[in-house]
Amino acid sequence: MTKIKFAIPKGSLEEATFNLLERSWTKVQRKSRTYRVTLDDPDITVKMLRPQEIPTFVSDGLYDVGITGKDWIAETKADVEPILDLEIGKIKLVIAIPDNYKFKSLDEMVAAYAKQKRILRISSEYLTTASKFIKQLKSYKKFYGTKDPQVVTPWLRFGTNKNVQIHLSFGATEAKPPDAVDAIMDVTETGTTLGQNQLKIVDIVKESSAHLIANKSSLRDKAKREKIYDILTVMRGAVQGKKYLHIYLNVEEKNMQKLLTSLPSLKRPTVSPLSTKGWYGVNTIVPKSEFHKMIPKLRKIAQGLVVHEPRQILELEEIKRDEEN
């Protein structure tokens, strides 16, 4: 059988990833003090890595599939195929500055520092993204043209514009202003940590979430593609399962039409006659977001409502169409 190498993230995405894996496969095992994970599918080899590394490893073919943030795909410029938004790890990549600074944007800050001939220092783990964002600012173009900001790491400096510097951060980025740097580019979910460190958000650079990505050569390999689409099928099913509820209820024949018109079902509901004449059982899938709106109607026309959250909803026909395309 074809073996697939699957890289999953360690760190901030770790818990959400394991929750998703456990909804996708029936058995997920991880031994303590190891980076290897075992699924109930022996043809999938799983290893935990830093999410920053996963796009490059998948792009280079060291792994066939991986899970990482869309922010790291952009940062590494990895040539991979994002095949599923997993809808976990939702973050914003932002510019933040000390909250006592008067500036309303990084654009304003660049202009002010340029006029005062001061060096503007920005700390970030996202060197590529930070440089790209800074270079498109109007004030940067005005004062520095097309020069690249200088990127500063402990072992290397590159970029011709020493007046705007991007310093590589190894974590705790929010702790660096105002003593070491003037601004940061960092990820946040709610902004709470930034606020606790007397920082305010002045720009939102991009929003990101975790994606399932694939190596493009692996997708062109027929055997590997089949296995990758098996992974895609079960993981997409787990993502979809969190959005819906599986409901069962009983309804009298006279109320059947009223019930059916009020159900926002995923597909047409299954209707079965009960042993009591004139009564039917209805079995269907409904969006979680609509469930609270349905309760007042269901109370009046149905009985015996049973609700389950499905582990997965496998949209097999959609996957089949993707494979054919």
Secondary structure by P-SEA (a helix, b strand, c coil): cbbbbbbbbcccaaaaaaaaaaacccbbbbcccccccccccccbbbbbccccaaaaaaaaccccbbbbbaaaaaaacccccccccccccccccccccccccccccaaaaaaaaaaacbbbbbbcccaaaaaaaaaacccccccccccccccccccccccccccbbbbbbcccccccccccccccccccccaaaaaaacbbbccccbbbbbbbcccccccccaaaaaaaaaaaaaaaaaaaaaabbbbbbcccccaaaaaaaacccccbbbbbbcccccbbbbbbcccccccccaaaaaaccccbbbbbbcccccaaaaaaaaaac
